[in-house]
Amino acid sequence: MSGSEDGERPRAAMILAAGRGERMRPLTDRLPKPLLEVRGQTLIERHVERLVRAGIERLVINLAWLGSMIQDRLGDGSRYGARIAYSVEEPRALETAGGIFRALALLGERPFAVVNGDVFTDYPFERLRLGAAHDAHLVLVANPPQHPRGDFGLAAGLAVAESARLHTFSGIAAYRAAFFAGCTDGVFPLKPLLLRSMAAGRCSAELYAGSWEDVGTPQRLEALNGGALR
């Protein structure tokens, strides 16, 4: 299945914003990574606005490193047409899966979208879908120079762990709460859960050919602010 075919549209979304941003230091010593600006707009505000335009107004943002700055900037989301709730991770960030799991009560039982707070993309969130037979749907992209080996393959609309051709996971996805079955609150990564879902044939995927950048280093941020997005 692709994001443009049949399936249920997410009605809520989580923006992952709790990370320390070590590779972005010293920029992130005093500013959380999602508040870095690309072309005059913070990364996280761009996500909020694009999600709202796609009809996803109920948002959850997880907070850890300098999280109060994000909350002060976005507030309750009303000025963007959104309703923002915050999931606080203390005393440390819970990694991707741990952070999403803690926020499940805020996201609800219906499928929800997740997007990394540190990517810059024109992906149209209105096309994101999750089919009834799946508990996760990943948006994959072409491998960037900094990640040439990729992450997962794509076979007949499903994400697969092994393939002759691997693509990069964009950090954009849709999930059901069932994807996290058996988990308990704490620090844990996403990949083992993705591999479990793939082994069961329950993880669909699409390959997105539009613009996408992982704003992972000061050099990439500078390139985005000085030139055209590839």
Buried (B, 14 or more C-beta within 10 A) or exposed (E): BBBEEEBBBBBBBBBBBBBBBEBBEEBBEEBBBBBBBBEEEBBBBBBBBBBBBBEBBBBBBBBBBBBEBBBEEBEEBEEBEBBBBBBBBEEEBBBBBBBBBBBBEBBBEEBBBBBBBBBBBEBBBBBBBBBEEBBBBBBBBEBBEEBEEBBBBBEEBBBBBEEEEBBBBBBBBBBBBEBBEEBEEEEBEBBEBBBBBBEEEBBBBBBBEEEBBBBBBBEBBEBBEEEEBE
